[in-house]
């Protein structure tokens, strides 16, 4: 049994359906890749916020170390009031950055273990240095200036240095992560162009194949099959017979047109001769004077009739000429 050929509707559904499915797949994959790039860029933005807070922490630690040195160098408690006030202010600014940074680490889903370890090291050094800073201020306020200086040199200053170094390591880590993520995003973006170009070429190829398949179906649909194929020769024969009949019917037309043109020429010639005779009669009547008056009136009427005959011949020639030329063609 000969398999039934797919109908034109089936070909349309298959061709356009295949192209649409491929375009949907292309769009979905492109959105997925763009989503990956966007996710990396969002992480970079989050790391920049961490970097900003960490930079403020480091500045606070550095400025506190300088202010604590000014405290122990002050001659008395009154002279130490200004640097101590600055230390209190720097503690508040440190808290305004440390609290949102800790909140970020709790809320963000993509925090890495090494980031958590770096933040934990900062907190550890903070817990170590804060009591030493307070103890140096207390010793100086109580008049134990030498003891305050010794504590600063032996314990508080090293603790502040370590504290600042842990914040610096956190900053270096975030900058390194940002550099790596930026490189990944850049490579993903560069590969995305080639990848999307290949998929677009595949979609164009599929569309061309679908168009060829559809056109093939249209050509097959336009070819006569079965009874239509059997009837086609008869119809062609009948068409040829009708053409012969039309040609036969129009064969006398050029001869008839020539005869009409000849008759028009004869009428025109008669009108011209009548015009000449009328002019001659008018001239003879003028010579005869009163005796030729009646003849002059008849000559005038003959002249007018000749003019109308000539005009009618021209109108008939213009009316018949164009159809005659078309019939001849």
TORGUFI-397597 format. One line per 8 residues: for each residue x, y negated, z of C-alpha. Coordinates in steps of 0.2 Angstrom, whole numbers, plus 2048, in hexadecimal, padded with zeros to 3 digits. Example, Ala and Ser with C-alpha at 12.3 -4.5 7.8 and 13.67 -1.06 7.14 Angstrom:
# residues 2
83E 816 827 ~ 844 805 824
# end
This chain:
# residues 329
800 800 800 ~ 807 7EF 7FB ~ 809 7E4 80A ~ 7FE 7D4 809 ~ 807 7C4 806 ~ 805 7B7 814 ~ 7F9 7A9 810 ~ 7FD 797 80E
7F6 793 820 ~ 801 7A1 827 ~ 811 79A 81E ~ 80D 788 825 ~ 80A 78E 836 ~ 81A 798 836 ~ 825 78B 82E ~ 820 77C 838
81E 787 848 ~ 830 78C 846 ~ 836 77A 843 ~ 82C 774 852 ~ 833 782 85E ~ 845 77E 858 ~ 842 76B 85C ~ 83A 76F 86D
849 77A 871 ~ 855 76C 86B ~ 84C 75F 875 ~ 84C 76A 885 ~ 85F 76F 883 ~ 863 75C 880 ~ 859 757 890 ~ 862 764 89A
873 75E 895 ~ 86E 74C 898 ~ 868 751 8A9 ~ 878 759 8AD ~ 882 749 8A8 ~ 875 73F 8B2 ~ 878 74A 8C1 ~ 88B 747 8C1
889 734 8BF ~ 87D 734 8CE ~ 88A 73D 8D8 ~ 897 731 8D3 ~ 88C 723 8D9 ~ 889 72B 8E9 ~ 89C 72D 8EB ~ 89E 71B 8E8
893 717 8F6 ~ 89D 722 901 ~ 8AD 719 8FB ~ 8A5 708 900 ~ 8A1 70D 911 ~ 8B2 716 914 ~ 8BB 707 90E ~ 8B2 6FC 91B
8B6 709 928 ~ 8C9 708 924 ~ 8C9 6F5 924 ~ 8C1 6F5 935 ~ 8CE 701 93C ~ 8DC 6F7 935 ~ 8D6 6E7 93B ~ 8D3 6EE 94D
8E5 6F4 94D ~ 8EA 6E3 949 ~ 8DE 6DB 956 ~ 8E4 6E7 964 ~ 8F6 6E2 961 ~ 8F1 6D0 963 ~ 8E9 6D5 974 ~ 8F8 6DC 97B
903 6CE 975 ~ 8F7 6C1 97D ~ 8FF 6B9 98D ~ 8EF 6BB 997 ~ 8DD 6C1 997 ~ 8D7 6B0 991 ~ 8E2 6B0 982 ~ 8DC 6C2 97E
8CA 6BD 97D ~ 8CA 6B9 96A ~ 8D2 6C9 964 ~ 8C7 6D3 970 ~ 8B8 6CB 969 ~ 8BE 6CF 957 ~ 8C0 6E2 95D ~ 8AE 6E2 963
8A8 6DA 952 ~ 8B2 6E7 948 ~ 8AB 6F5 952 ~ 899 6EF 94D ~ 89E 6EE 93B ~ 8A6 700 93C ~ 895 706 943 ~ 88B 6FE 934
895 708 928 ~ 898 718 931 ~ 885 71B 935 ~ 87F 71A 923 ~ 88E 724 91D ~ 889 732 929 ~ 877 731 923 ~ 87D 733 911
886 743 916 ~ 876 74A 91E ~ 86A 745 90F ~ 874 748 900 ~ 873 75A 8FA ~ 884 75B 8F0 ~ 890 757 8FE ~ 89F 762 8FD
8A7 76B 90C ~ 8B8 761 90A ~ 8AE 751 90C ~ 8A6 757 91C ~ 8B7 75C 922 ~ 8BE 74A 91E ~ 8AF 742 927 ~ 8B1 74D 936
8C4 748 937 ~ 8BF 736 937 ~ 8B3 738 945 ~ 8C0 742 94F ~ 8CD 734 94D ~ 8C0 728 952 ~ 8BC 731 962 ~ 8CF 732 966
8D3 71F 962 ~ 8C4 716 96A ~ 8C8 71B 97C ~ 8DA 716 97A ~ 8D5 705 973 ~ 8C9 702 981 ~ 8D7 707 98E ~ 8E3 6FB 986
8D7 6ED 988 ~ 8D3 6F1 99A ~ 8E6 6F2 99F ~ 8E9 6E1 997 ~ 8DA 6D9 99F ~ 8DF 6E0 9B1 ~ 8F0 6D8 9AE ~ 8F9 6E8 9AA
901 6E1 99A ~ 910 6EC 99A ~ 905 6FC 99C ~ 8FA 6F6 98F ~ 908 6F3 983 ~ 90F 704 987 ~ 8FE 70D 984 ~ 8FC 704 973
90D 709 96D ~ 90D 71B 973 ~ 8FB 720 970 ~ 8EF 713 96A ~ 8F9 70E 95B ~ 8FC 720 955 ~ 8EA 724 957 ~ 8E5 714 94D
8F1 719 93F ~ 8EA 72B 93E ~ 8D9 724 93E ~ 8DC 719 930 ~ 8E5 727 927 ~ 8D6 733 928 ~ 8CB 725 921 ~ 8D8 723 913
8D8 736 90F ~ 8C5 735 90E ~ 8C6 727 902 ~ 8D3 730 8F7 ~ 8C8 740 8F7 ~ 8B8 736 8F1 ~ 8C3 72D 8E4 ~ 8CA 73E 8DE
8B8 746 8DD ~ 8B2 737 8D3 ~ 8C0 738 8C7 ~ 8BD 74B 8C4 ~ 8AA 748 8C2 ~ 8AD 73A 8B6 ~ 8B8 745 8AC ~ 8AB 753 8AC
89E 747 8A7 ~ 8A9 740 899 ~ 8AD 751 892 ~ 89B 756 893 ~ 896 746 88A ~ 8A3 749 87C ~ 89E 75B 87A ~ 88C 756 87A
88E 74D 86A ~ 895 75B 861 ~ 889 767 869 ~ 87A 75D 864 ~ 880 75A 852 ~ 881 76D 850 ~ 86F 770 857 ~ 869 762 84B
871 76A 83D ~ 869 77A 842 ~ 858 772 843 ~ 85B 76A 832 ~ 85F 77B 82A ~ 850 783 832 ~ 845 775 82B ~ 84D 777 81A
84A 78A 81B ~ 838 787 821 ~ 835 77B 812 ~ 83C 788 806 ~ 831 795 80D ~ 821 78A 80C ~ 825 784 7FA ~ 827 796 7F5
816 79A 7FC ~ 80F 78B 7F3 ~ 816 791 7E2 ~ 80F 7A2 7E5 ~ 7FE 79B 7E9 ~ 7FF 791 7D9 ~ 802 7A1 7CE ~ 7F3 7AA 7C7
7F0 7BB 7CF ~ 7E3 7CA 7CC ~ 7D4 7C5 7C2 ~ 7DA 7B3 7C1 ~ 7EA 7B9 7B8 ~ 7DF 7C3 7AC ~ 7D4 7B4 7A8 ~ 7E3 7A8 7A5
7E7 7AF 793 ~ 7D4 7AD 78E ~ 7D4 79B 795 ~ 7E4 797 78C ~ 7DD 79E 77C ~ 7CD 794 77E ~ 7D7 785 782 ~ 7E1 787 772
7D0 78A 768 ~ 7C9 77A 76F ~ 7D9 770 76A ~ 7D7 776 758 ~ 7C5 771 758 ~ 7C9 760 75E ~ 7D7 75E 751 ~ 7CC 764 743
7BE 758 749 ~ 7CA 749 748 ~ 7D3 74E 738 ~ 7C6 743 72D ~ 7C8 735 739 ~ 7D7 72D 731 ~ 7CF 72E 71F ~ 7BF 726 726
7C9 718 72E ~ 7D2 715 71D ~ 7C2 714 714 ~ 7BB 707 721 ~ 7CB 6FD 71F ~ 7C9 6FD 70C ~ 7B7 6F7 70D ~ 7BB 6E9 719
7C9 6E4 70C ~ 7BC 6E4 6FE ~ 7B0 6D9 708 ~ 7BE 6CD 70C ~ 7C3 6CC 6FA ~ 7B1 6C9 6F5 ~ 7B0 6BB 702 ~ 7C0 6B3 6FC
7B9 6B3 6E9 ~ 7A8 6AC 6EF ~ 7B2 69E 6F8 ~ 7BC 69A 6E8 ~ 7AC 69A 6DD ~ 7A3 68F 6EA ~ 7B1 682 6E9 ~ 7B1 682 6D6
79E 680 6D5 ~ 79F 672 6E1 ~ 7AC 669 6D7 ~ 7A1 66B 6C7 ~ 792 665 6D0 ~ 79C 655 6D5 ~ 7A0 652 6C3 ~ 78E 654 6BD
788 646 6C9 ~ 776 646 6CD ~ 772 654 6C1 ~ 77E 660 6CB ~ 777 65B 6DC ~ 76C 66B 6DD ~ 77B 676 6D8 ~ 786 66D 6E5
77A 673 6F3 ~ 77A 685 6ED ~ 78D 684 6EC ~ 78E 67E 6FE ~ 783 68C 704 ~ 78E 699 6FA ~ 79D 691 702 ~ 796 693 713
791 6A5 710 ~ 7A2 6A9 70A ~ 7AA 6A2 71A ~ 79E 6AD 724 ~ 7A2 6BC 71A ~ 7B5 6B9 71C ~ 7B3 6B7 72F ~ 7A8 6C7 731
7B5 6D0 727 ~ 7C3 6CB 733 ~ 7B8 6CF 742 ~ 7B4 6E1 73B ~ 7C7 6E3 737 ~ 7CC 6DF 749 ~ 7BE 6EA 750 ~ 7C2 6F9 746
7D5 6F7 745 ~ 7D9 6FC 757 ~ 7CE 70C 758 ~ 7D4 711 746 ~ 7E6 710 74C ~ 7E2 71B 75C ~ 7D9 728 751 ~ 7E8 728 746
7F4 72B 754
# end
